[in-house]
């Protein structure tokens, strides 16, 4: 991106203005805003970008870095010393610090371990526990910073303690007081807005049970199930407990939004035959290599469709109109199948398809495809008759259209369901398989019917 010196300086001035505003307690500037400006500056002038980074206070740098893509986080290993990076990591929330260290460990294991060793024993133990979770487990997304109180604690004293913790910067984004017993077992949560209306000389055990919120997840729960719970019940955060029911952390809505975005991005890329992780790389060779694999699979499916066409070469030679109309059948089938596939994969990701719902989905998609098949069969049949003045040619392409659209609806819903049952991400490979089916069925039905009826 080309930019003149004045525009460059204006961008740098805006960034420093936002940094100054962020230092103000009443600021409306979010670290994400500054991160976006810095990424723009990085694309324009890396030298100026580095100069600005060096002037960032470490606490603000930690918040900004948490908002940046993983490949940018990894890039700072080449820009700053391990000591500085470790100090920045120490300013992050535990979930962000664990995620950051994990990102660094993929290519810089020794540096990641060195950074981890700089934390005090208590924080180090927490981070090691978070890093031990699998990527799809709730524990890997939780942060240990939260506000809890024992059931027999005084409400007024607890509110004062919350104020001290907030002023010390030890906790933020607090919406609930999580109530535990003497053994730290989770009992429920009370919203702060509910808490302030109770007499401060009361204890938490005096609060009516209907004022408690009891949504929580086990630390081993699949993160997609957590996302479903948070979105279904409009939760701002959700407590996390271990196998003994002990409160060990919470997952906040910002992490849930990140999971939703990552999942949606991954699905879109996979449906297009593109690796989402590879696309974040700046190495064009790596990006091209991953795309080439899927293009190679598509080439194989295209050859399969061509073999079907080759079976009817004599038919095509005797009636050139077939070659003209043939792509229409395959194209309509492919588009109809993609519609069904996209809807099915998305509903599966949202948890809307399960058990008996699978049969209903297949039935619904087949009926819709049949209706559309009949509609467009009449349309293309009429066009073909008027175009080539061969009545039975219109019948052939009309029947073929119905057959291919029904198969597109059926296989567009069945393929992702079968892949999921086999333990494979439904978005991966579905498009390639579906394209093969619609092309083969489309060409075979059209040319086969033409051979039987027209010749």
Buried (B, 14 or more C-beta within 10 A) or exposed (E): EEBEEEEBEEBBEBBBEBBEBBEEEEEEBBBBBBBBBBBBBBEBBEEBBBEBBEEBEBBBBBBBBBBBEBEBBBEBBEEBEBEBBBBBBBBBBBBBBBBBBBBBBEEBEEBBEBBBEBBEEEBEEBBEBBBEBEEBBBBBBBBBBBBBBBBEBBBBEBBEBBEEBEEEEEBEBBBBBBBBBEEBBBBBBBBEEBBEEBEEEEBBEEBEEEBBBEBBBBBBBBBBBBBBBBBEEEBBBBBBBBEEBBBBBBBBBBBBEEBBEEBEEBBBBBBEBBBBEBEBEEEEEBBEEBBEEBEEBBEEBEEBBEEBBEEBEEBBEEBEBBEEBBEBBBBBBBEBBBBBBBBBBBBBBBBEBEEEBBEEBBEBBBEBBBEBBBEBBBEBBEBBBEBBEBEEBBBBBBBBBBBBBBBBBBBBBBBBBBBBEEEEBBBBBBBBBBBBBBBBBBBBBBBBBBBEEBE
